[in-house]
Structures are given as C-alpha cells and as structure tokens.
Amino acid sequence: MTTTLVIVAGAIGASLRFIVAAAVQRALRTEWPWGTAVVNGIGAFLIGLVVGTHPVATVTTVLAGGLAGFTTFSTWMVEAAALWSEGRSGHGRAAIDVLAPLGAGLALTAAGLALGRAL
C-alpha cells in the first residue's frame, strides 16, 4: 500500500511541478529559471513542515512521493549548466543560480521545520 501511495503522490507532485514552474515562468516573462527556483523553494519549506508535524509513515509517503516528485534537482542543474555554457558572462549567473537557491532552500526548510514543530 505504501508503494502505491508513493507512486500516486509522485505523479501528483511531478504534475504540480510542471504546472507551477510553467506558470511562474509565464508570469515573470524571463529566461532566468525562476520557475524551478520557486518550485524547489516551496518544496523545501513543505519538506521541513511535514518532517516537523507528521509521523514517519506519513513523512515517507509525502517526501518520497509527492515532494520528491514536486522538487527537481536535475532540472536545476541543467539550467545552471546552460547558464555556465554561455561563457564568461554566464559563469557568474550560473554561480548565482546554484548558490542562491541552496541558501534559500536551507532557510526555507529550517522555517518549515520550526513552524511544524511549533504547531
């Protein structure tokens, strides 16, 4: 049963990732990969919140399925590599694309965890 829930949650998470990332990119009208950054930031906060408020079985299903399907490391790295490949001007942009979301992700996960524990 847990495997089925993880599969369903993963499908939902991946679908939501596509919808949210595309909506963010469309709304901001920019080539900068904000859609992926926003999705990963939301996912980081929610992962912290879930870990702080739920038992292990729920955490496994939500994290391994839904939120893992929602967030995306590989897309983030492809976008950073694309920026890097622009040459010297892209190197700084790629560094920002990698470092800023890492810091934001850590802060958002910590905030979600703190909120979850406080509830």
C-alpha positions in Angstrom: 0.0 0.0 0.0 2.8 2.4 0.8 4.4 1.8 -2.6 1.1 2.7 -4.3 0.8 5.9 -2.3 4.3 6.9 -3.1 3.7 6.3 -6.8 0.4 8.3 -6.8 2.0 11.1 -4.7 5.0 11.2 -7.1 2.7 11.6 -10.1 0.8 14.4 -8.4 4.0 16.1 -7.3 5.6 15.9 -10.8 2.4 17.3 -12.4 2.2 20.2 -9.9 5.9 20.9 -10.6 5.2 21.3 -14.3 2.2 23.5 -13.7 3.7 25.8 -11.1 7.1 26.2 -12.8 5.4 27.0 -16.1 3.1 29.5 -14.5 5.9 31.2 -12.8 8.0 31.5 -16.0 5.0 32.7 -17.9 4.1 35.3 -15.2 7.6 36.7 -14.9 8.4 36.6 -18.7 12.1 36.0 -18.2 14.7 33.5 -19.3 16.1 33.2 -15.8 15.0 29.8 -14.4 12.7 31.3 -11.7 10.1 28.5 -12.1 12.5 25.8 -10.9 13.7 28.1 -8.1 10.2 28.8 -6.8 9.2 25.1 -7.0 12.3 24.0 -5.1 11.7 26.7 -2.5 8.1 25.7 -1.9 9.2 22.1 -1.7 12.0 22.9 0.8 9.5 24.7 3.0 6.9 21.9 2.8 9.5 19.2 3.5 10.5 21.0 6.7 6.9 21.4 7.6 6.0 17.8 7.0 9.0 16.5 8.9 8.1 18.8 11.8 4.5 17.7 12.1 3.9 14.2 11.0 4.8 10.6 11.9 7.4 8.7 10.0 5.0 6.7 7.7 3.4 9.9 6.5 6.8 11.6 6.0 7.9 8.6 3.9 4.9 8.8 1.6 4.8 12.6 1.3 8.6 13.1 0.9 9.5 10.1 -1.3 6.4 10.6 -3.4 4.8 14.0 -3.5 7.6 16.4 -2.6 10.3 14.5 -4.3 8.2 14.5 -7.4 7.5 18.2 -7.0 11.1 19.4 -6.5 13.7 18.9 -9.1 17.5 18.7 -8.7 18.2 17.6 -12.2 16.3 20.4 -13.9 18.0 22.9 -11.7 21.5 21.6 -12.6 20.6 21.5 -16.4 19.5 25.2 -16.1 22.7 26.1 -14.3 24.8 24.3 -16.8 23.0 26.1 -19.6 23.9 29.4 -18.0 27.5 28.3 -17.5 27.8 27.4 -21.2 27.1 31.0 -22.2 30.8 31.6 -21.5 32.4 34.1 -19.2 29.2 36.2 -18.8 27.2 33.1 -17.8 29.6 31.8 -15.2 28.5 34.4 -12.6 24.9 33.8 -13.5 25.3 30.1 -13.1 27.0 30.5 -9.7 24.1 32.7 -8.5 21.6 30.1 -9.9 23.4 27.4 -7.8 24.2 29.2 -4.6 21.2 31.4 -4.1 18.7 28.5 -4.2 20.9 26.5 -1.9 20.8 29.2 0.8 17.1 29.9 0.3 16.3 26.2 0.4 18.2 25.7 3.7 16.4 28.7 5.2 13.0 27.7 3.9 13.5 24.1 5.1 14.5 25.4 8.6 11.5 27.7 8.6 9.1 24.9 7.7 10.7 22.6 10.3 10.4 25.3 13.0 6.8 26.0 12.1 6.0 22.3 12.0 7.5 21.8 15.5 5.6 24.8 16.8 2.2 23.5 15.7 
